[in-house]
């Protein structure tokens, strides 16, 4: 029994391991905005994260999840199918893509933000649509994490989601404008608008019981990807700087010029260039030492491989889909 409860002991090896006992909703409410901002930046700036995002979306929805009608009557089924195909081209409220492109955008948001909101937008008959309904995608930032209060009707609002007295979702309090979009300026209006839950699809993957907001799919690999990117950049800069210096010349008389030596710069340093086939005669006491920068070492490839294997495992994707190394 003691062996089974070893993880709960407070002996020497585990004395410093004291994680807080917090609910996932409290963690998301406090760290959600920063986690979301870092996740979006990582997918834009890190090649592995960007490739993993595209692989995740491609394997989740591919070129689109297509429904198949179960209507028995052939004529009605064909008419419904034709109407569906025509509606898919008009489905996007922003007019950017079609219904299947919306699915790919939702899949990318699942990877980056862990959730995506789809608002059902009924349209007027005079709008000229074949089916008076469109879908509007809303990013996770549109639902404020910090909006946790009691509504005027007595319902609880948690992280922007309104729940009734028995815990059912009844509404979402969306921002009217994206908090990070400086181009969307207008008149002073209330910050949020209440949208009934019946008009909203909240697409996310709950990993804990009672979880109300999503977590980025890339979250478990974020720190490792960020530090690996910094390490690679530092290694690249080190090799670039070392490669700039071919050699160093020591002279007993600094005032004597060398073959190919240029004028000294403001700091008093001069650079001597070499052409193919050059024979340089050195005076007594002069010496030439060629640069021999340290290599990354034989462990670099193995270190990268193991680190990227850990990243792939954290993302739940095969190694070759994350790295492109087949």
URFENFEN-V237582 format. One line per field, one symbol per residue. psi: psi as a letter, one per 20 degrees, with the letter a starting at -180 (. if undefined). A space follows every 50 residues. Layout:
psi = ???
This chain:
psi = ghhhkhiiqlaghjhjnmqqnqqhhhghhhjggghgghgghghhhpgggg hhghhgghhgicjpopqpqjphpgggghggghhghhhhijhphikhaahh hhghhgghhhggiiqqpoponqrqhiikqhplprpppprhiiophinoap rhjiqpookippqaijjqphrpnqqhqpijniinqaqprqhqqppqhijp oooropiqpjpiqrqphighjggggghhggggghgghghgghihohrppp qhnhipqrpjprqqahjjpqppqprpjpoppqrpiqqppqpmqpririig ghggghghghgghhikqqghhghjo.
